[in-house]
Amino acid sequence: MTFADSRSDTVPVQLPNGAIVKFEVTQTGREDVSFDPKQFQPVADAIEGVVQMIATPIQKVKPKKASVKFGMELAIESGQLTAVIVKGSGKANLEITLEWERSSQVEP
Amino acid sequence: MSQLEDLLQQCTVKVALRSSWGTGFFVSPGLILTCAHVVKSAGDQPIPVWWQQTELQATVEQSIEPYDLALLRVALPADANPACVYLDEDIRSRDPLYLFGYPDEGDRQGEPRTFNCDGVTGSGAILFNLGQVRPGMSGSALLNQRTGKVCGMVKFTRDRSIDLGGGAIPTRVVLEQLPQLRDLQPAFHQHDRRWLHCLERTIALAPAPLTSDQPLSSSDLEANPMPPANAIFISYRRSDSHDVTGRIYDRLSEHFGRDVVFKDVHSIPFGVDFRTHLNQGVGNCLVLVAVIGPSWLSVQDGDGKRRLDNPDDWVRAEIETALTREIPVIPLLVSGARLPKVAELPEPLKPLAYHNAAQARPDPDFHRDLDRLIRRLEEIVGSPVSSGNLNQVANAQSMEVQESVKPKQLSSSRKGFYERQITQIEEELATVEVDLASAPRELDRLRLEKVAENLLKKLDELKSKLV
C-alpha cells in the first residue's frame, strides 16, 4: 500500500562510469546494513528486459505507428536497487517512451 | 550501565573500504569480528580499520559467508591495548539492547542506538525493534543490557528510514562457527579485567540484581527476614548436657528449620576438619546458644585440669570466637545449672557472666522455657515464614515482641549474593595488586591504582550493606 505522500529515502547509486547519483526510492525494507553505493546495473538490465518484452509483439504485428510509455520507480529490495513498473507517471523515477514508425520508403 | 557503554565504544572499529563501510569489534587482541558482507568487496586487499582515530590495516583471517561472519586479523601498534567485548549467548525477548556503530547519517564518529528485543526467529536470528538501523551499522556488537554482555552482531535493518529495528547474528552462531573464540575469550578476560570490572560495578550499583536467575522480591529483602542457614549455633559439652541438648536442638530445628540450627555432629559434613568447621560455623552464625549444665564449669581432662582452662577446649574456643566477633551469646542453663560467676571463668570467657541467661528446665517447664528462648532467638535471626501448626502458638505469643523489636536484617539469599560479590571483588583486588607490583609503566600503575581504589570503594559499600 502506498500513499501519495509516502515517505521516501535517497540512496547513492554508482553508475557504470563510477559516478555516484542519489536516487529517491520509496521502499527499502529488509536489507543488510553495510554502507555501500548501490549498483545501477540491475535497473539497466530491467529496462533492457522490459523494452525487449514490449518490442517483440509490436515487431510481430508491424503496425504503421506505435508508441508505448511506461514509468519506473526505484526501490531497494534485499539490498539491491530494483525497478518497479508503476501506474501513471507522477511518482516514477524514470519515464520511458518507445516509438515505432514503419517508414514507407523501406517497405517494398 | 554507561561505563559498559563507554567500554563497548572502545571495543568498536569502523571497517572502511574504498567506497563502503561497516562496523566491527574486538573479540580478542588483534582479532576483529564483522559481517562477511561488509568486507566482501575487499577481495584480497588489505582492509583499513579505524579504531580510536587511528588507522590500522587488517586482513580477512576467516570468512564464513553462509553465516555472514568475517574474522579480521589486525596489526596493532605496540602501545595499543584495545578492550575486547564479552561474548555471551544469553538473549530473551524484551531484553534491552544497545549498540554503537557507524551509520551513513549523523555523527561520523559513530552513534549509539537502543532497541527492545523481539526474540529469536525460526532460523535463529535475533530480531529487535524500537530503533533505527542505518546502513553502516552492519557488524556492530549488540550489547544485552540485562546481562551486560554481547549477545549478537547486527546484520540487517527492517527499514532504514524508520525505527522498525533490525536483525542480528546471535553469539551462539558466532561461537559455533568460530570455535577458537571459546578459548580466546576466557583467556583474554581472565587477563584483562576491564569488562568484568564494569560489569561488576554495574551489578553492585544496581538496586536489584540484573539477572532474573537470582529472583529477589522486595519482600524478600526486608519485610520478612528469614533466618539464614546456620544462624543459630548450639555450643555444649557432650559429657555435661548431651541428652537435653538433643531435645533443645530438635525443638529449635523444628521451629527454625534444620539448616538454620547448627549443632556440631549433626551439621558437619563427613571428612571436613572439625576445628575449621567449628570456627566457620561460629564465625557465620548470628547467635550462639551456650548450653550450660551442672558440670559445664568443672569437667576435667585426664591430667586433672579444668577443661575450660585449656585454650584448645572446643567449648571454650566456640564461645571465645563468638565473644571476640561480638556475636550475641545466650547462656542456656539446663538441669538446674547456674550461671558461672566472673571469677570462675577463664579470662576470655569472663564477659559471659554478664550475659542475660535463659533456662531450659526439665518438664513440665521445658516447652514453656523453649518458647521463651525461641522468641529471643527470633529477635536476632528473624522468624521462619511457615512453621507448622505446632508453632503457631509460639508465633502468636511472639507477635508483640516482633513488632516492637523488629530487626532489620537481610535475607539469606541477599546476604549470600553480597557475600559472593565480596569474595569475587577480594580475589580481583588481589590480582590487581599483583599486577600493580609488576606494572612497568607509570600509566599502567596509575590505572591499576584507580581500579584498586574503585574496588575498595565497592567493597566498603557491600560490607556496609551486610552490617
Interface residues (C-beta under 8 A of the other chain):
Chain A: R7 D9 Q14 T28 G29 R30 E31 D32 V33 S34 F35 D36 P37 I76
Chain B: S19 S20 W21 G22 C35 H37 V38 S41 D68 Y102 P103 D104 V133 R134 P135 G136 M137 S138 G139 V154 K155 F156 T157 R158 D159 R160 S161 I162 G166 G167
